[in-house]
Amino acid sequence: MEVYNEAAEMFREVVRHGVHVDVYKAGRFHDVRNRARFLFGKEVTDWLKGWHELLIDMTTSAAMFKDQDISPERERHVATAYEALKKVLKFPEQFPHLCEPYMKMDQKRVRTPSEWFNDKDRQRQSYGDSAS
């Protein structure tokens, strides 16, 4: 759940700051991706990789146009940053649906050893009751 929450927090960071997310924070998202490998399947980790690449493109393009004067190169960086932002903002439409199968707790709970022994004991006692 921690990995999911950290990814959602990075999204909230994008919503708060737009294309001007701290480059350092965007780079640190790599840690989240690494931990996701052990919790989610390939489709989630591939999606996170693509989302992270968009995030890096967005933040680096924004950093490049931040101190530039108006020029065609600046316009190109602005366009790149905002195109990436549009894609990054699709996070809530896509990420939760990808993670849902991994986060559902629809499997049967594994019993503790004492629960198992109690169940077996009840089963054993019931055999004795039916014989009499």
KAWOBEL-V484033 format. One record per backbone hydrogen bond with DSSP energy under -0.5 kcal/mol. CO is the residue of the C=O (numbers start at 1). NH is the residue of the N-H. If there is no record, write none. Layout:
# KAWOBEL-V484033
((CO | NH) (CO | NH))
This chain:
# KAWOBEL-V484033
((1 | 5) (2 | 6) (3 | 7) (4 | 8) (5 | 9) (6 | 10) (7 | 11) (8 | 12) (9 | 13) (10 | 14) (11 | 15) (12 | 16) (13 | 17) (14 | 18) (17 | 20) (18 | 21) (22 | 26) (23 | 27) (24 | 28) (25 | 29) (26 | 29) (27 | 30) (28 | 31) (28 | 32) (29 | 33) (30 | 34) (31 | 35) (32 | 36) (33 | 37) (35 | 38) (36 | 39) (36 | 40) (41 | 44) (41 | 45) (42 | 46) (43 | 47) (44 | 48) (45 | 49) (46 | 50) (47 | 51) (48 | 52) (49 | 53) (50 | 54) (51 | 55) (52 | 56) (53 | 57) (54 | 58) (55 | 59) (56 | 60) (57 | 61) (58 | 62) (59 | 63) (60 | 64) (61 | 65) (62 | 66) (63 | 67) (65 | 68) (71 | 75) (72 | 76) (73 | 77) (74 | 78) (75 | 79) (76 | 80) (77 | 81) (78 | 82) (79 | 83) (80 | 84) (81 | 85) (82 | 86) (83 | 87) (84 | 88) (85 | 89) (87 | 90) (88 | 91) (90 | 93) (90 | 94) (91 | 94) (91 | 95) (94 | 98) (95 | 99) (96 | 100) (99 | 102) (99 | 103) (100 | 103) (100 | 104) (112 | 116) (113 | 117) (114 | 118) (115 | 119) (116 | 120) (117 | 121) (118 | 122) (119 | 123) (120 | 124) (121 | 125) (122 | 126) (123 | 127) (124 | 128) (125 | 129) (126 | 130) (127 | 131) (128 | 132))
